[in-house]
């Protein structure tokens, strides 16, 4: 396991072609999500807005990012693939995360991932977060979602890459299931909080062994 506070382009440049078996990534969608949260937040901002002033979601990755991702990994699962279609090929393998939102919620009912596998569309259904998970990132995904992805799309011994670690749910899932992962997070505050989350998760795992 490597958890890196670096630009993912610099990290990927260090690896040979197809070094990773699977890249499972969640790049920024370019929706300016955090700043929109900041605009709507009240003076008594809850913990989920603590990083809201950061402009981490103002632009999408370039074509060079996707080219490099495909160079260093044999297969890819790319969350928000519907925002990056200009840089991705046609695929019959789509993953939908159904968030099971209650009726009338204004947020999106789900998210889509573009996949490089020759497989059918699949739907994973779960709440946006689990009660036992502390939210440290505005777009944090559940650990159980990443465990489902690894169980269905990775093989034992596969090397995993995550270029936009965020809350590092992917890292916790890899450690839980015995996968080796290299994970990058550029923002130092997100990185620090995520590493602490990973460490706390591992402490809890050891307590119950």
Legacy VTK file of the C-alpha trace (Angstrom):
# vtk DataFile Version 3.0
C-alpha trace
ASCII
DATASET POLYDATA
POINTS 209 float
0.000 0.000 0.000
1.189 3.498 -0.900
-0.764 6.601 0.088
0.698 9.595 -1.733
0.080 13.326 -1.319
1.080 14.016 -4.924
-0.244 14.949 -8.337
-1.493 11.734 -9.922
0.085 12.611 -13.286
3.518 12.694 -11.683
2.819 9.430 -9.886
1.570 7.599 -12.985
4.612 8.761 -14.960
6.790 6.612 -12.678
5.060 3.333 -13.625
5.492 1.165 -16.737
2.663 0.264 -19.096
-0.132 -1.855 -17.586
1.565 -2.006 -14.197
-1.809 -1.890 -12.442
-4.463 -4.497 -13.046
-7.333 -2.155 -12.194
-7.664 1.607 -11.835
-10.745 2.481 -9.803
-10.987 6.277 -9.838
-13.370 9.092 -8.935
-12.009 12.261 -10.588
-13.707 15.650 -10.131
-16.762 16.017 -12.365
-16.316 19.752 -12.923
-19.612 20.632 -11.237
-18.056 23.056 -8.722
-19.782 20.939 -6.089
-17.883 22.272 -3.103
-18.449 25.937 -3.889
-22.162 25.283 -4.436
-22.256 23.669 -0.999
-20.525 26.747 0.395
-23.115 29.049 -1.153
-26.023 27.103 0.389
-24.468 26.365 3.778
-25.774 28.219 6.816
-23.741 30.070 9.433
-23.922 26.959 11.635
-22.182 24.790 9.075
-22.193 21.074 9.880
-19.094 18.872 9.750
-19.768 17.849 6.146
-18.996 21.419 4.999
-15.667 21.759 6.768
-13.712 21.633 3.487
-16.364 23.481 1.475
-14.233 26.503 0.526
-11.860 24.398 -1.562
-12.233 24.681 -5.338
-11.313 21.036 -5.966
-14.231 20.336 -8.315
-14.040 23.275 -10.678
-12.658 21.448 -13.733
-12.504 17.951 -15.177
-9.270 16.081 -15.939
-7.705 16.515 -19.355
-7.476 13.944 -22.133
-3.834 13.447 -21.106
-5.043 12.171 -17.728
-7.281 9.535 -19.289
-4.596 8.511 -21.784
-2.100 8.060 -18.960
-4.639 6.174 -16.832
-5.233 3.715 -19.661
-1.498 3.374 -20.219
-0.666 2.321 -16.655
-3.725 0.111 -16.013
-5.121 -2.925 -17.781
-8.711 -2.060 -16.833
-10.493 1.002 -15.503
-13.602 1.864 -13.511
-14.176 5.609 -13.819
-16.868 7.225 -11.694
-18.656 10.116 -13.372
-17.947 8.580 -16.765
-20.973 10.381 -18.203
-19.065 13.665 -17.748
-15.979 12.411 -19.593
-17.460 10.829 -22.722
-15.323 13.027 -24.969
-12.264 11.209 -23.645
-13.694 7.672 -23.346
-14.670 5.022 -25.867
-18.061 3.343 -26.165
-18.633 0.566 -23.640
-21.349 -1.921 -22.770
-20.075 -2.154 -19.191
-21.712 0.531 -17.078
-22.088 0.509 -13.297
-24.897 2.447 -11.679
-24.803 3.270 -7.986
-28.431 3.656 -6.894
-28.295 5.743 -3.703
-31.796 4.741 -2.593
-32.710 8.366 -2.008
-36.003 9.076 -0.264
-38.801 10.528 -2.354
-38.405 14.218 -3.101
-34.665 14.539 -2.384
-33.072 17.164 -4.634
-29.733 15.356 -4.991
-29.032 12.915 -7.812
-30.549 9.445 -7.340
-27.340 7.783 -8.460
-23.950 7.932 -10.134
-22.564 6.216 -13.198
-19.188 4.577 -13.703
-17.665 3.887 -17.110
-15.851 0.526 -17.227
-13.403 -1.008 -19.669
-14.641 -4.576 -19.093
-16.626 -6.520 -21.668
-19.588 -7.048 -19.399
-23.200 -6.029 -18.888
-24.634 -3.057 -17.027
-24.799 -3.650 -13.281
-26.554 -1.746 -10.485
-25.335 -1.491 -6.899
-27.967 -0.289 -4.451
-27.061 1.320 -1.126
-27.443 4.548 0.802
-24.958 7.326 0.044
-23.041 6.619 3.258
-23.337 4.156 6.089
-24.066 5.331 9.604
-20.801 3.885 10.886
-18.759 5.912 8.384
-17.667 9.442 9.287
-17.975 11.716 6.264
-14.755 13.619 5.598
-15.246 14.441 1.906
-18.222 16.018 0.098
-18.410 13.197 -2.473
-17.386 10.328 -0.201
-18.500 6.880 -1.365
-19.184 3.938 0.983
-16.455 1.391 1.670
-19.013 -1.327 0.915
-19.396 0.048 -2.621
-15.666 -0.356 -3.256
-15.694 -3.812 -1.711
-18.465 -4.761 -4.134
-16.432 -3.377 -7.054
-13.321 -5.293 -6.039
-15.259 -8.514 -5.455
-16.857 -8.324 -8.886
-14.143 -6.762 -11.044
-10.767 -7.640 -9.495
-8.940 -10.915 -9.025
-6.840 -12.007 -6.030
-3.370 -10.497 -6.312
-4.438 -7.611 -8.557
-2.671 -4.275 -8.105
-5.117 -1.384 -7.734
-4.690 2.325 -8.532
-6.794 5.231 -7.255
-5.705 8.603 -8.650
-8.141 10.756 -6.655
-8.257 9.278 -3.171
-10.637 11.744 -1.504
-11.813 9.974 1.646
-9.838 6.822 0.660
-12.803 4.467 0.889
-11.039 2.548 -1.891
-7.992 2.061 0.317
-10.014 0.748 3.247
-11.838 -1.660 0.926
-8.523 -2.901 -0.520
-7.056 -3.472 2.923
-10.207 -5.265 4.063
-10.059 -7.621 1.067
-6.284 -8.054 0.807
-5.537 -6.001 -2.324
-2.408 -3.895 -2.825
-3.212 -0.278 -3.744
-1.432 2.908 -4.746
-3.617 5.911 -3.923
-2.971 9.603 -4.677
-4.638 12.650 -3.131
-3.373 16.077 -4.098
-5.103 18.209 -1.461
-3.102 18.133 1.815
-6.146 18.559 4.075
-8.128 15.774 2.418
-4.992 13.619 2.414
-4.361 14.078 6.139
-7.985 13.392 7.074
-8.164 10.349 4.800
-4.942 8.791 6.092
-6.250 9.204 9.638
-9.472 7.509 8.554
-7.542 4.580 7.069
-5.440 4.235 10.222
-8.530 4.325 12.434
-10.213 1.684 10.282
-7.215 -0.609 10.610
-7.157 -0.167 14.387
-10.792 -1.184 14.549
-10.110 -4.195 12.329
-7.320 -5.380 14.649
-9.560 -4.968 17.708
-12.072 -7.473 16.360
-9.608 -10.092 15.156
LINES 1 210
209 0 1 2 3 4 5 6 7 8 9 10 11 12 13 14 15 16 17 18 19 20 21 22 23 24 25 26 27 28 29 30 31 32 33 34 35 36 37 38 39 40 41 42 43 44 45 46 47 48 49 50 51 52 53 54 55 56 57 58 59 60 61 62 63 64 65 66 67 68 69 70 71 72 73 74 75 76 77 78 79 80 81 82 83 84 85 86 87 88 89 90 91 92 93 94 95 96 97 98 99 100 101 102 103 104 105 106 107 108 109 110 111 112 113 114 115 116 117 118 119 120 121 122 123 124 125 126 127 128 129 130 131 132 133 134 135 136 137 138 139 140 141 142 143 144 145 146 147 148 149 150 151 152 153 154 155 156 157 158 159 160 161 162 163 164 165 166 167 168 169 170 171 172 173 174 175 176 177 178 179 180 181 182 183 184 185 186 187 188 189 190 191 192 193 194 195 196 197 198 199 200 201 202 203 204 205 206 207 208
